[in-house]
C-alpha cells in the first residue's frame, strides 16, 4: 500500500488522467443537435477496446520532453490498463477498487482507490464516462463540449479542490466513440499529450 504522501500521488493522478478513453455542454457546432448525452450513449456501447499510444511529457525540471509508447486496454465494467513498452516496460492497472503500478524492475505498488479521495475522483470519472453515466461525470468535473460528433473536443476541469491542486485541465478530442488525443495540463505547469491509434476491429 502506498503511504499517503502528496508528492507520491502526483504522478499517479497524472497517469490516471491519461487513461481516460474518453457540467453543462456548450452549444454544439454540428448541423444537427447533439450533446454530451449523445456522445456518452455511444461510449456506453463499447464493451471492450484496445489501442496503441504515443505520449510526450514536458516537465519543468527537464530540458527535453519525455517520450513513451505502448498500449491501452479497457474492459467493461471497470478494468483499465496502460502498458508502457518504450523506453522501458511499466504498467498502470485499475481493476475494481485496486490500482497497481508495476515498474521496469518488476517492483509493484497497490493501493485502494477509495482510500484516496483525489484519486477516486479520477477513477469514478473514468468509469462513469465509459459507462455513459453523465450525472456522475458532471459531479466530478465541469465539462465543456464542442465540435461535431465526427470531430469533438471536450474540456474537463476537476471540481474537487484536492484534484485541482494537481491537475488544472484535461482536453480530450475524438471521433464518434473513439478517443484520439488527450492533453493534460498540471497545476505546476507540466504538460503531457497522448495520441491514440485504435487497433483495427
C-alpha positions, 0 to 999 in steps of 0.5 A: 500500500502506498503511504499517503504522501502528496508528492507520491500521488502526483504522478499517479493522478497524472497517469490516471488522467491519461487513461481516460478513453474518453457540467453543462455542454456548450452549444454544439457546432454540428448541423444537427443537435447533439450533446454530451448525452449523445456522445456518452450513449455511444461510449456506453456501447463499447464493451471492450477496446484496445489501442496503441499510444504515443505520449510526450511529457514536458516537465519543468525540471527537464530540458527535453520532453519525455517520450513513451509508447505502448498500449491501452486496454479497457474492459467493461465494467471497470478494468483499465490498463496502460502498458508502457513498452518504450523506453522501458516496460511499466504498467498502470492497472485499475481493476475494481477498487485496486490500482497497481503500478508495476515498474521496469524492475518488476517492483509493484505498488497497490493501493485502494482507490477509495482510500484516496479521495483525489484519486477516486475522483479520477477513477469514478470519472473514468468509469462513469464516462465509459459507462455513459453515466453523465450525472456522475461525470458532471459531479466530478468535473465541469465539462465543456463540449464542442465540435461535431460528433465526427470531430469533438473536443471536450474540456474537463476541469476537476471540481474537487479542490484536492484534484485541482491542486494537481491537475488544472485541465484535461482536453480530450478530442475524438471521433464518434466513440473513439478517443484520439488525443488527450492533453493534460495540463498540471497545476505546476505547469507540466504538460503531457499529450497522448495520441491514440491509434485504435487497433483495427476491429 
